Amino acid sequence: MYSTEIERTVTQVVAEVSEKKEEEIWEKRDQNLFKDLGLDSLLALEIVAMLENKYNISVPEERIIEIATLNDAIHLVEDMLAAKDKAAV
Amino acid sequence: MTGFDEVRELLPQRDPFVFVDQVIEVVEGKRIVCLKNFTRGDFFAEGMGRPGDAVAESLLIEAMAQTSILLFRKAFAGAMPVSPDSLFVLANVDAKFSGQAFPGDQVTLEAEAVKVTSRGAIVSARAAGERGAIAEVQFTLGVASRNSLGGHRDR
């Protein structure tokens, strides 16, 4: 089902916060988290806070609004981790 | 140190529904530590049936929520895009209790910012008494302007 650990973790976090099944979240990964899955901006904030804690990253406020779908959240984490690795070199 | 008079000015709640007595520590942009002395003279103590009854968990959650508001009023003053007239709206509470507080206890209330944006925040708060840890809570708070909610301030 998942091809990367990030996909799995982000899906689990979104499922936990939204109180929906992980399978449903993953199946609807291209659908809008707010319109189609009923999340609101504060739940999105909880998701970001959990991802920051899990990956030791800090997501700036202007990047939080980029998250509309699960795939967006996965790509954001991938971007932030890549930037972190680059900064560490 | 911030005494009760200033605490009352900083909180939107009014007597007797103020559950923080003083602020004893502020770490700019990060955390705050407050104290609350629960006494037999508190209004809610009259409704407690027997000597030895514990303070209701809901009141301890309220005390930690008020500590979280003070966190933004004191530790984020000027640093956060929130005006003094902003309201904090509690959106979610995730509480775990491991102890109790009783009238006569001094409870230390600590709140730490986990994630802060202009529209909301996540705060981790703890309460501890003379017998050790009492509770840990994570609050999700929305930030709203008083005008957007149609409210007004009495003073």
gemmi code that builds the backbone of each chain (N, CA, C; Angstrom):
import gemmi

chains = {
    "A": [
        ("MET", (0.839, -1.209, 0.000), (0.000, 0.000, 0.000), (0.875, 1.261, 0.000)),
        ("TYR", (1.817, 1.326, 0.918), (2.712, 2.491, 0.949), (4.042, 2.151, 0.282)),
        ("SER", (4.637, 3.159, -0.365), (5.961, 2.892, -0.926), (7.067, 3.514, -0.083)),
        ("THR", (6.718, 4.402, 0.825), (7.753, 4.982, 1.698), (7.257, 5.044, 3.140)),
        ("GLU", (8.225, 5.154, 4.052), (7.882, 5.286, 5.475), (7.163, 6.608, 5.730)),
        ("ILE", (7.538, 7.640, 4.987), (6.892, 8.953, 5.178), (5.410, 8.856, 4.813)),
        ("GLU", (5.108, 8.169, 3.716), (3.695, 8.005, 3.328), (2.904, 7.339, 4.452)),
        ("ARG", (3.495, 6.291, 5.016), (2.803, 5.559, 6.093), (2.597, 6.452, 7.320)),
        ("THR", (3.668, 7.115, 7.738), (3.590, 7.916, 8.968), (2.612, 9.078, 8.821)),
        ("VAL", (2.693, 9.796, 7.700), (1.801, 10.942, 7.508), (0.346, 10.467, 7.451)),
        ("THR", (0.111, 9.351, 6.801), (-1.253, 8.817, 6.730), (-1.755, 8.439, 8.122)),
        ("GLN", (-0.889, 7.817, 8.915), (-1.277, 7.431, 10.281), (-1.603, 8.661, 11.127)),
        ("VAL", (-0.800, 9.703, 10.972), (-1.032, 10.933, 11.742), (-2.367, 11.570, 11.344)),
        ("VAL", (-2.613, 11.665, 10.038), (-3.877, 12.273, 9.579), (-5.065, 11.424, 10.039)),
        ("ALA", (-4.915, 10.104, 9.999), (-6.002, 9.225, 10.438), (-6.270, 9.402, 11.932)),
        ("GLU", (-5.202, 9.502, 12.708), (-5.366, 9.665, 14.157), (-6.068, 10.979, 14.497)),
        ("VAL", (-5.616, 12.053, 13.882), (-6.183, 13.369, 14.198), (-7.628, 13.488, 13.696)),
        ("SER", (-7.879, 12.946, 12.511), (-9.227, 13.071, 11.929), (-10.195, 12.012, 12.454)),
        ("GLU", (-9.646, 11.027, 13.205), (-10.450, 9.918, 13.739), (-11.136, 9.143, 12.618)),
        ("LYS", (-10.407, 8.973, 11.522), (-10.900, 8.160, 10.410), (-9.945, 6.991, 10.197)),
        ("LYS", (-10.399, 6.014, 9.432), (-9.555, 4.836, 9.190), (-8.401, 5.199, 8.259)),
        ("GLU", (-7.252, 4.593, 8.577), (-6.049, 4.842, 7.789), (-6.278, 4.512, 6.306)),
        ("GLU", (-6.993, 3.408, 6.053), (-7.241, 2.976, 4.664), (-8.027, 4.038, 3.902)),
        ("GLU", (-9.028, 4.612, 4.573), (-9.854, 5.639, 3.925), (-9.026, 6.875, 3.588)),
        ("ILE", (-8.174, 7.265, 4.541), (-7.326, 8.443, 4.321), (-6.403, 8.206, 3.123)),
        ("TRP", (-5.815, 6.996, 3.083), (-4.869, 6.697, 2.004), (-5.579, 6.634, 0.652)),
        ("GLU", (-6.760, 5.996, 0.634), (-7.514, 5.895, -0.625), (-7.891, 7.277, -1.167)),
        ("LYS", (-8.121, 8.209, -0.271), (-8.550, 9.553, -0.679), (-7.377, 10.542, -0.647)),
        ("ARG", (-6.175, 10.040, -0.921), (-4.983, 10.880, -0.741), (-4.911, 12.061, -1.697)),
        ("ASP", (-5.676, 12.020, -2.791), (-5.700, 13.162, -3.709), (-6.911, 14.058, -3.482)),
        ("GLN", (-7.743, 13.683, -2.545), (-8.939, 14.499, -2.286), (-8.650, 15.568, -1.233)),
        ("ASN", (-9.453, 16.599, -1.248), (-9.239, 17.719, -0.346), (-9.542, 17.323, 1.107)),
        ("LEU", (-8.562, 17.526, 1.973), (-8.724, 17.136, 3.376), (-9.849, 17.912, 4.062)),
        ("PHE", (-10.071, 19.122, 3.609), (-11.050, 19.986, 4.275), (-12.459, 19.775, 3.710)),
        ("LYS", (-12.569, 19.811, 2.377), (-13.891, 19.664, 1.762), (-14.377, 18.223, 1.782)),
        ("ASP", (-13.471, 17.283, 1.498), (-13.904, 15.893, 1.317), (-13.757, 15.037, 2.573)),
        ("LEU", (-12.839, 15.413, 3.451), (-12.620, 14.590, 4.645), (-13.003, 15.307, 5.940)),
        ("GLY", (-13.490, 16.520, 5.816), (-14.069, 17.198, 6.975), (-13.080, 17.766, 7.981)),
        ("LEU", (-11.804, 17.914, 7.597), (-10.863, 18.542, 8.524), (-11.078, 20.049, 8.576)),
        ("ASP", (-10.617, 20.664, 9.659), (-10.634, 22.123, 9.707), (-9.201, 22.612, 9.953)),
        ("SER", (-9.029, 23.923, 9.979), (-7.674, 24.480, 10.049), (-6.970, 24.115, 11.356)),
        ("LEU", (-7.725, 23.950, 12.440), (-7.081, 23.621, 13.717), (-6.662, 22.151, 13.757)),
        ("LEU", (-7.450, 21.287, 13.095), (-7.015, 19.889, 12.989), (-5.748, 19.819, 12.127)),
        ("ALA", (-5.700, 20.647, 11.081), (-4.492, 20.698, 10.248), (-3.287, 21.126, 11.087)),
        ("LEU", (-3.521, 22.057, 11.992), (-2.445, 22.513, 12.885), (-1.974, 21.363, 13.787)),
        ("GLU", (-2.918, 20.560, 14.277), (-2.553, 19.401, 15.098), (-1.725, 18.403, 14.284)),
        ("ILE", (-2.114, 18.210, 13.033), (-1.359, 17.300, 12.160), (0.068, 17.814, 11.982)),
        ("VAL", (0.196, 19.093, 11.691), (1.529, 19.688, 11.488), (2.369, 19.559, 12.755)),
        ("ALA", (1.764, 19.816, 13.907), (2.509, 19.732, 15.174), (3.003, 18.309, 15.415)),
        ("MET", (2.172, 17.317, 15.110), (2.591, 15.923, 15.306), (3.715, 15.547, 14.333)),
        ("LEU", (3.613, 16.027, 13.096), (4.661, 15.724, 12.110), (5.974, 16.414, 12.490)),
        ("GLU", (5.872, 17.630, 12.988), (7.080, 18.340, 13.440), (7.778, 17.552, 14.540)),
        ("ASN", (6.977, 17.037, 15.468), (7.525, 16.278, 16.586), (8.152, 14.964, 16.119)),
        ("LYS", (7.470, 14.278, 15.195), (7.979, 12.981, 14.714), (9.260, 13.135, 13.901)),
        ("TYR", (9.332, 14.193, 13.088), (10.465, 14.330, 12.167), (11.475, 15.403, 12.591)),
        ("ASN", (11.218, 16.032, 13.735), (12.107, 17.086, 14.219), (12.313, 18.162, 13.149)),
        ("ILE", (11.196, 18.630, 12.617), (11.226, 19.704, 11.626), (10.368, 20.858, 12.137)),
        ("SER", (10.504, 22.017, 11.510), (9.675, 23.166, 11.873), (9.030, 23.713, 10.601)),
        ("VAL", (7.729, 23.566, 10.497), (7.020, 23.984, 9.293), (6.577, 25.440, 9.453)),
        ("PRO", (7.067, 26.350, 8.605), (6.648, 27.752, 8.722), (5.161, 27.911, 8.407)),
        ("GLU", (4.575, 28.947, 9.011), (3.132, 29.154, 8.848), (2.725, 29.257, 7.382)),
        ("GLU", (3.561, 29.939, 6.565), (3.180, 30.136, 5.163), (3.165, 28.827, 4.372)),
        ("ARG", (3.832, 27.808, 4.893), (3.829, 26.507, 4.197), (2.664, 25.613, 4.642)),
        ("ILE", (2.096, 25.905, 5.796), (0.971, 25.085, 6.275), (-0.206, 25.184, 5.307)),
        ("ILE", (-0.392, 26.375, 4.732), (-1.540, 26.557, 3.831), (-1.364, 25.818, 2.509)),
        ("GLU", (-0.160, 25.288, 2.264), (0.039, 24.476, 1.056), (-0.654, 23.128, 1.179)),
        ("ILE", (-0.981, 22.749, 2.401), (-1.549, 21.411, 2.613), (-3.045, 21.419, 2.316)),
        ("ALA", (-3.411, 20.806, 1.195), (-4.831, 20.642, 0.868), (-5.211, 19.165, 0.829)),
        ("THR", (-4.254, 18.311, 0.455), (-4.510, 16.872, 0.371), (-3.456, 16.116, 1.185)),
        ("LEU", (-3.701, 14.829, 1.361), (-2.698, 13.998, 2.045), (-1.385, 14.015, 1.273)),
        ("ASN", (-1.480, 13.925, -0.044), (-0.260, 13.959, -0.852), (0.520, 15.260, -0.643)),
        ("ASP", (-0.202, 16.368, -0.492), (0.478, 17.640, -0.207), (1.260, 17.549, 1.104)),
        ("ALA", (0.636, 16.940, 2.118), (1.304, 16.818, 3.423), (2.545, 15.931, 3.307)),
        ("ILE", (2.419, 14.843, 2.547), (3.566, 13.937, 2.345), (4.704, 14.685, 1.642)),
        ("HIS", (4.365, 15.426, 0.586), (5.391, 16.162, -0.167), (6.036, 17.250, 0.694)),
        ("LEU", (5.246, 17.864, 1.539), (5.786, 18.906, 2.424), (6.829, 18.297, 3.367)),
        ("VAL", (6.496, 17.162, 3.957), (7.451, 16.504, 4.870), (8.711, 16.106, 4.103)),
        ("GLU", (8.538, 15.548, 2.905), (9.704, 15.163, 2.089), (10.578, 16.378, 1.799)),
        ("ASP", (9.934, 17.493, 1.439), (10.677, 18.739, 1.161), (11.444, 19.217, 2.385)),
        ("MET", (10.745, 19.216, 3.531), (11.373, 19.732, 4.749), (12.552, 18.858, 5.168)),
        ("LEU", (12.403, 17.535, 5.017), (13.500, 16.631, 5.386), (14.674, 16.779, 4.422)),
        ("ALA", (14.362, 16.980, 3.144), (15.433, 17.172, 2.157), (16.198, 18.460, 2.465)),
        ("ALA", (15.457, 19.514, 2.808), (16.101, 20.799, 3.144), (16.951, 20.654, 4.403)),
        ("LYS", (16.450, 19.864, 5.351), (17.189, 19.642, 6.607), (18.502, 18.892, 6.324)),
        ("ASP", (18.413, 17.866, 5.474), (19.607, 17.100, 5.125), (20.635, 17.981, 4.415)),
        ("LYS", (20.119, 18.835, 3.508), (20.998, 19.721, 2.738), (21.715, 20.701, 3.672)),
        ("ALA", (20.971, 21.213, 4.646), (21.553, 22.181, 5.589), (22.603, 21.529, 6.478)),
        ("ALA", (22.430, 20.221, 6.705), (23.364, 19.517, 7.596), (24.693, 19.203, 6.913)),
        ("VAL", (24.712, 19.203, 5.557), (25.938, 18.863, 4.812), (26.932, 20.018, 4.875)),
    ],
    "B": [
        ("MET", (7.410, 38.771, 38.847), (6.223, 38.013, 39.235), (4.977, 38.850, 38.970)),
        ("THR", (3.937, 38.191, 38.483), (2.677, 38.869, 38.198), (1.649, 38.462, 39.238)),
        ("GLY", (1.092, 39.422, 39.931), (0.126, 39.134, 40.981), (-1.284, 38.985, 40.457)),
        ("PHE", (-2.202, 38.759, 41.394), (-3.579, 38.441, 41.012), (-4.260, 39.588, 40.277)),
        ("ASP", (-3.972, 40.825, 40.659), (-4.633, 41.957, 39.993), (-4.295, 41.996, 38.502)),
        ("GLU", (-3.018, 41.783, 38.183), (-2.628, 41.803, 36.759), (-3.160, 40.574, 36.036)),
        ("VAL", (-3.163, 39.429, 36.732), (-3.722, 38.210, 36.128), (-5.170, 38.454, 35.721)),
        ("ARG", (-5.924, 39.090, 36.598), (-7.341, 39.383, 36.294), (-7.476, 40.291, 35.084)),
        ("GLU", (-6.551, 41.215, 34.934), (-6.599, 42.126, 33.784), (-6.279, 41.395, 32.483)),
        ("LEU", (-5.401, 40.401, 32.575), (-4.945, 39.697, 31.373), (-5.922, 38.627, 30.907)),
        ("LEU", (-6.719, 38.101, 31.828), (-7.646, 37.023, 31.462), (-9.021, 37.583, 31.102)),
        ("PRO", (-9.710, 36.952, 30.142), (-11.079, 37.381, 29.824), (-12.081, 36.898, 30.866)),
        ("GLN", (-11.724, 35.884, 31.648), (-12.638, 35.377, 32.671), (-12.749, 36.389, 33.810)),
        ("ARG", (-13.843, 36.312, 34.512), (-14.085, 37.233, 35.625), (-14.264, 36.471, 36.927)),
        ("ASP", (-13.989, 37.171, 38.042), (-14.220, 36.577, 39.360), (-15.655, 36.085, 39.465)),
        ("PRO", (-15.914, 34.951, 40.060), (-14.952, 34.085, 40.753), (-14.381, 32.988, 39.857)),
        ("PHE", (-14.517, 33.176, 38.529), (-14.089, 32.107, 37.627), (-12.663, 32.336, 37.136)),
        ("VAL", (-11.799, 32.811, 38.009), (-10.377, 32.954, 37.688), (-9.617, 31.923, 38.513)),
        ("PHE", (-8.900, 31.038, 37.850), (-8.244, 29.928, 38.538), (-6.719, 29.999, 38.474)),
        ("VAL", (-6.195, 31.211, 38.345), (-4.753, 31.439, 38.449), (-4.555, 32.577, 39.439)),
        ("ASP", (-3.676, 32.382, 40.415), (-3.420, 33.422, 41.414), (-2.246, 34.307, 41.026)),
        ("GLN", (-1.191, 33.701, 40.513), (-0.018, 34.496, 40.153), (0.839, 33.781, 39.110)),
        ("VAL", (1.602, 34.602, 38.397), (2.563, 34.080, 37.430), (3.929, 34.151, 38.093)),
        ("ILE", (4.645, 33.026, 38.124), (5.945, 33.047, 38.819), (7.135, 32.949, 37.869)),
        ("GLU", (6.892, 32.531, 36.617), (8.016, 32.414, 35.679), (7.515, 32.581, 34.257)),
        ("VAL", (8.255, 33.324, 33.458), (7.931, 33.494, 32.037), (9.203, 33.290, 31.229)),
        ("VAL", (9.151, 32.386, 30.272), (10.257, 32.218, 29.322), (9.747, 32.723, 27.987)),
        ("GLU", (10.314, 33.835, 27.546), (9.825, 34.534, 26.354), (9.687, 33.583, 25.159)),
        ("GLY", (8.503, 33.593, 24.557), (8.270, 32.787, 23.361), (8.182, 31.289, 23.599)),
        ("LYS", (8.089, 30.879, 24.865), (8.128, 29.428, 25.115), (7.157, 28.939, 26.186)),
        ("ARG", (7.355, 29.383, 27.440), (6.569, 28.773, 28.514), (6.275, 29.746, 29.643)),
        ("ILE", (5.327, 29.320, 30.481), (4.948, 30.129, 31.632), (4.625, 29.191, 32.788)),
        ("VAL", (4.890, 29.656, 34.005), (4.568, 28.868, 35.192), (3.728, 29.742, 36.123)),
        ("CYS", (2.612, 29.194, 36.584), (1.689, 29.940, 37.442), (1.368, 29.121, 38.694)),
        ("LEU", (0.734, 29.793, 39.652), (0.307, 29.116, 40.881), (-1.177, 29.337, 41.118)),
        ("LYS", (-1.811, 28.326, 41.682), (-3.188, 28.462, 42.148), (-3.295, 27.816, 43.520)),
        ("ASN", (-3.739, 28.591, 44.492), (-3.984, 28.051, 45.823), (-5.459, 27.707, 45.946)),
        ("PHE", (-5.760, 26.446, 46.019), (-7.147, 26.024, 46.222), (-7.440, 26.062, 47.719)),
        ("THR", (-8.515, 26.729, 48.085), (-8.835, 26.859, 49.509), (-10.271, 26.423, 49.775)),
        ("ARG", (-10.565, 26.230, 51.034), (-11.940, 25.887, 51.430), (-12.877, 27.075, 51.218)),
        ("GLY", (-12.286, 28.261, 51.047), (-13.110, 29.445, 50.823), (-13.514, 29.635, 49.365)),
        ("ASP", (-12.941, 28.837, 48.450), (-13.312, 28.961, 47.038), (-14.796, 28.629, 46.869)),
        ("PHE", (-15.432, 29.344, 45.937), (-16.892, 29.191, 45.788), (-17.311, 27.757, 45.497)),
        ("PHE", (-16.477, 27.055, 44.724), (-16.866, 25.699, 44.341), (-16.714, 24.708, 45.486)),
        ("ALA", (-15.935, 25.098, 46.538), (-15.732, 24.192, 47.674), (-17.039, 23.966, 48.423)),
        ("GLU", (-17.957, 24.945, 48.320), (-19.243, 24.783, 48.997), (-20.031, 23.606, 48.421)),
        ("GLY", (-19.804, 23.331, 47.136), (-20.540, 22.246, 46.494), (-19.864, 20.895, 46.643)),
        ("MET", (-18.728, 20.878, 47.328), (-18.027, 19.597, 47.508), (-18.582, 18.946, 48.762)),
        ("GLY", (-19.060, 17.742, 48.593), (-19.837, 17.083, 49.647), (-19.122, 16.870, 50.966)),
        ("ARG", (-17.993, 16.188, 50.949), (-17.355, 15.775, 52.203), (-15.933, 16.325, 52.297)),
        ("PRO", (-15.434, 16.483, 53.524), (-14.024, 16.848, 53.652), (-13.179, 15.770, 52.968)),
        ("GLY", (-12.187, 16.184, 52.234), (-11.365, 15.207, 51.523), (-11.749, 15.048, 50.070)),
        ("ASP", (-12.886, 15.641, 49.677), (-13.262, 15.587, 48.262), (-12.248, 16.361, 47.430)),
        ("ALA", (-11.918, 15.813, 46.268), (-10.918, 16.451, 45.401), (-11.552, 17.564, 44.578)),
        ("VAL", (-10.712, 18.491, 44.155), (-11.142, 19.540, 43.228), (-11.528, 18.868, 41.903)),
        ("ALA", (-12.638, 19.286, 41.320), (-13.119, 18.672, 40.078), (-12.080, 18.799, 38.966)),
        ("GLU", (-11.944, 17.732, 38.184), (-10.968, 17.740, 37.086), (-11.268, 18.860, 36.089)),
        ("SER", (-12.553, 19.144, 35.887), (-12.919, 20.196, 34.928), (-12.366, 21.560, 35.361)),
        ("LEU", (-12.306, 21.794, 36.688), (-11.758, 23.069, 37.175), (-10.240, 23.122, 36.981)),
        ("LEU", (-9.602, 21.967, 37.119), (-8.151, 21.927, 36.872), (-7.851, 22.155, 35.390)),
        ("ILE", (-8.703, 21.611, 34.524), (-8.530, 21.857, 33.085), (-8.722, 23.346, 32.796)),
        ("GLU", (-9.719, 23.951, 33.439), (-9.944, 25.388, 33.256), (-8.714, 26.182, 33.729)),
        ("ALA", (-8.138, 25.780, 34.850), (-6.948, 26.477, 35.365), (-5.793, 26.381, 34.363)),
        ("MET", (-5.631, 25.209, 33.766), (-4.552, 25.042, 32.778), (-4.859, 25.817, 31.493)),
        ("ALA", (-6.147, 25.911, 31.132), (-6.530, 26.700, 29.952), (-6.252, 28.182, 30.194)),
        ("GLN", (-6.549, 28.658, 31.404), (-6.267, 30.061, 31.723), (-4.753, 30.312, 31.748)),
        ("THR", (-4.002, 29.333, 32.212), (-2.539, 29.448, 32.175), (-2.055, 29.570, 30.728)),
        ("SER", (-2.722, 28.840, 29.817), (-2.355, 28.907, 28.397), (-2.642, 30.288, 27.816)),
        ("ILE", (-3.739, 30.892, 28.218), (-4.028, 32.255, 27.756), (-2.952, 33.217, 28.265)),
        ("LEU", (-2.574, 33.040, 29.538), (-1.522, 33.897, 30.100), (-0.189, 33.688, 29.383)),
        ("LEU", (0.038, 32.460, 28.906), (1.255, 32.187, 28.130), (1.341, 33.148, 26.944)),
        ("PHE", (0.223, 33.301, 26.220), (0.259, 34.180, 25.043), (0.253, 35.651, 25.427)),
        ("ARG", (-0.409, 35.985, 26.503), (-0.425, 37.382, 26.943), (0.936, 37.834, 27.477)),
        ("LYS", (1.653, 36.921, 28.137), (2.906, 37.312, 28.786), (4.157, 36.894, 28.000)),
        ("ALA", (4.170, 35.654, 27.488), (5.399, 35.141, 26.873), (5.468, 35.427, 25.381)),
        ("PHE", (4.338, 35.818, 24.784), (4.332, 36.125, 23.350), (3.944, 37.572, 23.091)),
        ("ALA", (3.945, 38.392, 24.121), (3.540, 39.790, 23.962), (4.432, 40.470, 22.926)),
        ("GLY", (3.819, 40.963, 21.867), (4.568, 41.671, 20.844), (5.198, 40.769, 19.801)),
        ("ALA", (5.314, 39.472, 20.097), (5.977, 38.563, 19.166), (4.978, 37.800, 18.312)),
        ("MET", (3.750, 37.774, 18.737), (2.743, 36.985, 18.033), (1.742, 37.931, 17.379)),
        ("PRO", (1.301, 37.634, 16.178), (0.345, 38.521, 15.517), (-1.057, 38.406, 16.112)),
        ("VAL", (-1.140, 38.646, 17.392), (-2.429, 38.590, 18.077), (-2.592, 39.890, 18.861)),
        ("SER", (-3.686, 40.563, 18.629), (-3.887, 41.831, 19.322), (-4.367, 41.569, 20.747)),
        ("PRO", (-4.237, 42.569, 21.628), (-4.697, 42.369, 23.010), (-6.185, 42.049, 23.086)),
        ("ASP", (-6.928, 42.368, 22.032), (-8.365, 42.113, 22.039), (-8.734, 40.765, 21.424)),
        ("SER", (-7.743, 39.983, 21.066), (-8.026, 38.669, 20.477), (-8.605, 37.716, 21.519)),
        ("LEU", (-9.426, 36.820, 21.036), (-9.996, 35.791, 21.904), (-9.389, 34.441, 21.560)),
        ("PHE", (-9.177, 33.630, 22.563), (-8.692, 32.271, 22.341), (-9.874, 31.323, 22.511)),
        ("VAL", (-10.136, 30.561, 21.471), (-11.288, 29.658, 21.484), (-10.773, 28.230, 21.586)),
        ("LEU", (-11.200, 27.558, 22.642), (-10.728, 26.190, 22.869), (-11.374, 25.252, 21.859)),
        ("ALA", (-10.534, 24.599, 21.040), (-11.071, 23.720, 20.004), (-10.957, 22.251, 20.385)),
        ("ASN", (-9.938, 21.907, 21.129), (-9.765, 20.496, 21.500), (-8.985, 20.394, 22.809)),
        ("VAL", (-9.370, 19.416, 23.625), (-8.689, 19.167, 24.898), (-8.384, 17.681, 24.981)),
        ("ASP", (-7.111, 17.369, 25.166), (-6.707, 15.972, 25.334), (-6.046, 15.874, 26.705)),
        ("ALA", (-6.809, 15.394, 27.697), (-6.349, 15.440, 29.092), (-6.083, 14.050, 29.653)),
        ("LYS", (-5.000, 13.949, 30.425), (-4.682, 12.703, 31.128), (-4.411, 13.048, 32.592)),
        ("PHE", (-5.196, 12.460, 33.492), (-5.033, 12.738, 34.919), (-4.304, 11.597, 35.608)),
        ("SER", (-3.352, 11.960, 36.474), (-2.616, 10.933, 37.214), (-2.649, 11.213, 38.714)),
        ("GLY", (-3.305, 12.300, 39.108), (-3.378, 12.641, 40.529), (-4.575, 13.536, 40.803)),
        ("GLN", (-4.639, 14.062, 42.024), (-5.760, 14.918, 42.408), (-5.250, 16.134, 43.177)),
        ("ALA", (-6.091, 17.167, 43.203), (-5.817, 18.349, 44.038), (-6.953, 18.482, 45.043)),
        ("PHE", (-6.607, 19.000, 46.229), (-7.603, 19.137, 47.290), (-7.576, 20.581, 47.817)),
        ("PRO", (-8.701, 21.023, 48.378), (-8.680, 22.348, 49.007), (-7.546, 22.411, 50.038)),
        ("GLY", (-6.768, 23.483, 49.977), (-5.584, 23.607, 50.827), (-4.301, 23.376, 50.052)),
        ("ASP", (-4.437, 22.811, 48.846), (-3.244, 22.532, 48.036), (-2.821, 23.760, 47.236)),
        ("GLN", (-1.524, 23.903, 47.060), (-1.004, 24.855, 46.082), (-0.641, 24.059, 44.831)),
        ("VAL", (-1.231, 24.445, 43.709), (-1.001, 23.723, 42.461), (-0.156, 24.588, 41.522)),
        ("THR", (0.894, 23.981, 40.990), (1.735, 24.651, 40.003), (1.206, 24.324, 38.616)),
        ("LEU", (0.975, 25.362, 37.838), (0.415, 25.215, 36.493), (1.460, 25.687, 35.489)),
        ("GLU", (1.769, 24.827, 34.526), (2.811, 25.161, 33.555), (2.248, 24.977, 32.157)),
        ("ALA", (2.504, 25.933, 31.283), (2.041, 25.825, 29.895), (3.197, 26.122, 28.958)),
        ("GLU", (3.309, 25.321, 27.913), (4.405, 25.470, 26.957), (3.843, 25.429, 25.542)),
        ("ALA", (4.299, 26.354, 24.708), (3.817, 26.400, 23.322), (4.436, 25.263, 22.525)),
        ("VAL", (3.585, 24.500, 21.844), (4.050, 23.421, 20.966), (4.120, 23.926, 19.533)),
        ("LYS", (3.066, 24.621, 19.096), (3.020, 25.178, 17.741), (2.141, 26.420, 17.771)),
        ("VAL", (2.658, 27.490, 17.216), (1.928, 28.751, 17.247), (1.853, 29.338, 15.847)),
        ("THR", (0.648, 29.690, 15.405), (0.475, 30.437, 14.162), (-0.439, 31.624, 14.463)),
        ("SER", (-0.686, 32.446, 13.455), (-1.537, 33.618, 13.686), (-2.998, 33.231, 13.873)),
        ("ARG", (-3.382, 32.031, 13.447), (-4.789, 31.619, 13.524), (-5.076, 30.587, 14.604)),
        ("GLY", (-4.035, 30.056, 15.200), (-4.272, 29.033, 16.210), (-2.986, 28.592, 16.868)),
        ("ALA", (-3.138, 27.762, 17.893), (-1.954, 27.310, 18.620), (-2.229, 25.976, 19.294)),
        ("ILE", (-1.158, 25.252, 19.539), (-1.237, 24.031, 20.326), (-0.348, 24.225, 21.543)),
        ("VAL", (-0.927, 23.950, 22.708), (-0.220, 24.188, 23.966), (-0.226, 22.908, 24.791)),
        ("SER", (0.909, 22.597, 25.364), (1.015, 21.480, 26.300), (1.035, 22.069, 27.708)),
        ("ALA", (0.119, 21.599, 28.556), (0.034, 22.152, 29.915), (0.086, 21.036, 30.952)),
        ("ARG", (0.619, 21.391, 32.120), (0.730, 20.415, 33.200), (0.294, 21.057, 34.516)),
        ("ALA", (-0.264, 20.227, 35.389), (-0.592, 20.665, 36.750), (0.088, 19.705, 37.714)),
        ("ALA", (0.700, 20.267, 38.763), (1.357, 19.427, 39.767), (1.113, 20.016, 41.149)),
        ("GLY", (0.955, 19.146, 42.124), (0.729, 19.597, 43.497), (1.807, 19.076, 44.427)),
        ("GLU", (1.518, 19.185, 45.719), (2.519, 18.768, 46.708), (2.767, 17.268, 46.663)),
        ("ARG", (1.790, 16.518, 46.135), (1.951, 15.054, 46.055), (2.434, 14.597, 44.680)),
        ("GLY", (2.845, 15.531, 43.839), (3.371, 15.160, 42.521), (2.449, 15.547, 41.383)),
        ("ALA", (2.654, 14.896, 40.228), (1.907, 15.259, 39.008), (0.415, 15.014, 39.185)),
        ("ILE", (-0.365, 15.930, 38.626), (-1.829, 15.795, 38.693), (-2.396, 15.536, 37.296)),
        ("ALA", (-1.953, 16.323, 36.326), (-2.553, 16.170, 34.992), (-1.632, 16.709, 33.911)),
        ("GLU", (-1.815, 16.163, 32.715), (-1.174, 16.692, 31.509), (-2.263, 16.890, 30.470)),
        ("VAL", (-2.223, 18.027, 29.809), (-3.270, 18.350, 28.845), (-2.648, 18.934, 27.593)),
        ("GLN", (-3.197, 18.565, 26.445), (-2.834, 19.293, 25.219), (-4.069, 20.049, 24.743)),
        ("PHE", (-3.920, 21.353, 24.604), (-5.008, 22.211, 24.120), (-4.744, 22.608, 22.672)),
        ("THR", (-5.795, 22.598, 21.874), (-5.742, 23.244, 20.567), (-6.627, 24.485, 20.658)),
        ("LEU", (-6.021, 25.632, 20.396), (-6.725, 26.903, 20.558), (-6.844, 27.615, 19.218)),
        ("GLY", (-8.028, 28.114, 18.924), (-8.193, 28.983, 17.776), (-8.061, 30.421, 18.234)),
        ("VAL", (-7.595, 31.278, 17.351), (-7.501, 32.703, 17.684), (-8.532, 33.449, 16.853)),
        ("ALA", (-9.376, 34.204, 17.511), (-10.424, 34.956, 16.805), (-10.437, 36.386, 17.308)),
        ("SER", (-10.895, 37.289, 16.444), (-11.049, 38.670, 16.916), (-12.413, 38.796, 17.585)),
        ("ARG", (-12.468, 39.661, 18.575), (-13.722, 39.854, 19.308), (-14.842, 40.282, 18.362)),
        ("ASN", (-14.501, 41.122, 17.382), (-15.523, 41.608, 16.453), (-16.118, 40.485, 15.614)),
        ("SER", (-15.247, 39.517, 15.215), (-15.737, 38.444, 14.347), (-16.755, 37.571, 15.055)),
        ("LEU", (-16.701, 37.569, 16.401), (-17.647, 36.755, 17.170), (-18.842, 37.571, 17.638)),
        ("GLY", (-18.807, 38.870, 17.346), (-19.949, 39.714, 17.724), (-20.010, 40.038, 19.187)),
        ("GLY", (-18.911, 39.815, 19.920), (-18.928, 40.059, 21.351), (-18.437, 41.444, 21.701)),
        ("HIS", (-18.480, 41.776, 22.962), (-17.929, 43.038, 23.424), (-17.306, 42.815, 24.781)),
        ("ARG", (-16.462, 43.779, 25.181), (-15.769, 43.648, 26.454), (-16.360, 44.654, 27.441)),
        ("ASP", (-16.614, 44.161, 28.643), (-17.243, 45.020, 29.622), (-16.305, 46.083, 30.170)),
        ("ARG", (-15.022, 45.755, 30.225), (-14.087, 46.741, 30.776), (-12.751, 46.656, 30.096)),
    ],
}
model = gemmi.Model(1)
for chain_id, residues in chains.items():
    chain = gemmi.Chain(chain_id)
    for i, (resn, *xyz) in enumerate(residues, 1):
        res = gemmi.Residue()
        res.name, res.seqid = resn, gemmi.SeqId(i, " ")
        for name, pos in zip(("N", "CA", "C"), xyz):
            atom = gemmi.Atom()
            atom.name, atom.element = name, gemmi.Element(name[0])
            atom.pos, atom.b_iso = gemmi.Position(*pos), 0.0
            res.add_atom(atom)
        chain.add_residue(res)
    model.add_chain(chain)
structure = gemmi.Structure()
structure.add_model(model)
structure.setup_entities()
